[in-house]
Amino acid sequence: MSAKELTYGFGVNPIQSTNHFYVLIPKLNTETVQVFERFNWTEAEEQKMEKSDILRIEISKHKWNKISADLTTEFNSRLKKDKIKMGKFSVGGTAVEKLFGKELMVLLWSIEDCDPSVIPTAIRNWKGLMPEERWWLYTMTNASTGHIKDKKGWRIALRYALCENPIEENPQSSIFDMLDE
């Protein structure tokens, strides 16, 4: 993609694909952050929500605040590398490119029912995964438990894998690298 092409939020280019995720961040700390998967683009940075949009998760703003800086850093480092305008999460709505959205959902699903004290462990474990591994985890989880109330199966597995599996601070090798050993 050319750096001159218009993108929104974190790398969303509606000319290339209208499928994206949309993060709604409320002003009040007592309200929840909502993440929708969307298949249409409504021709403005602030998207108009439609009936076809799928609410994937609602999470406390407290938990969101514990992960948003790490998400921003991760996504922006890859956007910068690809010479695409960097993004930021803002009160109101922020569009997130579909592959980044899948990665976002893996982290959010893993922390939705955890104690906030283990979120740093979840972030370290999530960062230790390659993007392709996160996409695969999203695909497997979404296929069986991707709806808002589906807090079972793969969703529980994500929580155990990321929140209750402490790793050292050193960067983790890819799962695929370990299989080659």
Buried (B, 14 or more C-beta within 10 A) or exposed (E): EEEEEEBBBBBBBBEEEBBBBBBBBBEEEEEBBBBBBBEBBEEEBEBEBEEEBBBBBBBBBEBBBBBBEBBBEBBBEBBEEEEBBBBEBEEEBBBBBBBBBBBBBBBBBBBBEBEEEBBBBBBBBBBBBBEEBBBBBBEBBBEEBBEEEBBEEBBBBBBEBBBEBEEEEEEBEEEEEEEEE
